[in-house]
């Protein structure tokens, strides 16, 4: 038993229960199979891409190293969320321990920010390739990728650590049912008996500082790229430049669009079913992970050739 600040006596809860779709429980039935297929597609496609880049010598270049990093981040994000969601859908295993819940919260926030930062570095890579092609080999080197990776790790690990710490310090009593499929920061904090204003402010400020700054730099890079491409006189050069950047831009656009829709549904939560943001949150952890390697595999000739070579060798 624990005495709370207002003098009331309450029992500390030892774990949480994830209640996915409170108002639309039937969604679990029709989502379980598509979500399972998307999960296995994401794992298989990203594994294939990583193996191809690792074994094919012609793909040992900075651009493909960044793509490998993106695939690793996708897989971690997917593995941190989807297996538990499927366990709830298929076996009704809704219980999740304190430690596991806050660990999942940290991984989701940290790796989502890492993915956004990786897209920013990839946009810079394409900017240099298109706007400063003669300097590309001297700017985008293996050392550049190593430094960029360290920056991605350091920035996002440090800036997202306070999110679970702020939630852990709260006093949880009474209710232990999280109205979500995952341990989202505010969904968990809402169960606390304490004031969660600081949590809300940091989540909002941190999210817009990290993801917002990345998206601004990404679209600035592609604006400069588009301006440089339109100045090219050769139609073949224009087509090649647009094709090179097309894969990146498609994925970045999807990444930013689903985030925007997620934010808008939260803003207009009185007009939208509370289950919609929950659904979008789950899908955001699996659809990009499934799409990223497929888009690159389809649109990048070198990757297609690398996969074909491995298949001929019996991989």
C-alpha positions, 0 to 999 in steps of 0.5 A, a space after each residue: 500500500 502507498 500513500 499518495 500526495 493527496 493523502 489517499 491510500 492506493 495500491 501500486 500496480 505491478 504491470 499494465 494491460 494493453 486494451 487495443 481497440 476499446 470501441 471497435 474490438 472487431 478490428 482485431 479479427 480483421 487486422 490480425 492476418 494482414 498485420 501478420 503478413 505485413 510483419 513477415 514481409 517486413 522482416 523478410 524483405 529487410 533481411 534480404 536487402 541487408 544480406 544483398 548489400 553485405 555480400 554484393 561488393 558493388 553495393 559497398 558504397 555510402 548510399 547503400 550503407 545508409 540504406 542498410 542502417 534504415 533497414 536495421 532501424 525498421 526491423 528494430 521498430 517492427 520487432 519492438 511493437 508488432 509481435 506483442 500486438 499479434 500476441 494480443 490479437 491471436 492469444 489475448 496476451 494483454 499483460 505487459 510488465 512495467 520494465 517491458 512497457 517503458 523499454 518499448 516506449 523508449 525504443 519506439 521514440 528513439 528509433 523513430 527519431 533515428 529513422 527520421 534523422 537517417 532520412 535527413 542524411 540520405 536527403 543530404 547524400 542525394 543533394 550532394 550527388 545531384 547538385 555537387 556531383 564532382 565533389 560527391 566522392 570526396 564528401 560522401 565517404 565511408 568516414 562520412 557515413 560513420 560520423 553520420 551514424 554516430 550523430 544519429 545515435 548520439 542525438 536521438 539516444 540522448 534526446 529521447 531518454 527523458 521520455 521514459 524517465 519522466 513516465 517512470 517517475 510518475 505514481 501509478 495507482 488504481 487503473 492499469 489498463 492502457 487504451 492502446 496496443 502499445 506503450 505510447 508515452 501519453 497513453 501510459 502517463 494518462 493512468 498516473 495520479 500525478 500531474 503529467 504536464 511536463 510529460 506532455 510538454 517534453 513529448 510535444 517539444 521534443 517531437 517537433 524539435 527532432 522530427 520537425 527539424 529533420 523534415 524541414 531539412 529534408 524538404 529543403 534538400 529536395 527543393 534544391 535538388 529539384 531546382 538543380 534538376 530543372 536547370 539540366 538541359 539533357 532530358 536523359 540527365 533529368 530522368 536519371 536524376 529524378 529516378 535516383 531521388 525518386 525512391 528516397 522521396 517516395 519513402 520520405 513522403 510516406 513517412 511524413 504523411 502518416 505522421 501528419 495524419 497521426 498528429 491531425 487525428 490527435 488534434 481532432 480527437 473529438 471528431 475521430 474515433 479514439 481507435 483511429 490514432 491507435 490503428 495508425 500508430 500500429 501501422 506506422 511501425 510495420 508499413 514503412 518497414 515493409 515498403 522501404 526495401 520493396 521500393 528500393 528493390 524495385 526502383 534501384 537497378 543495382 540492388 535488383 542485380 545484386 539480388 539476382 546474382 545471389 539467387 543464381 549462387 543459390 542464396 
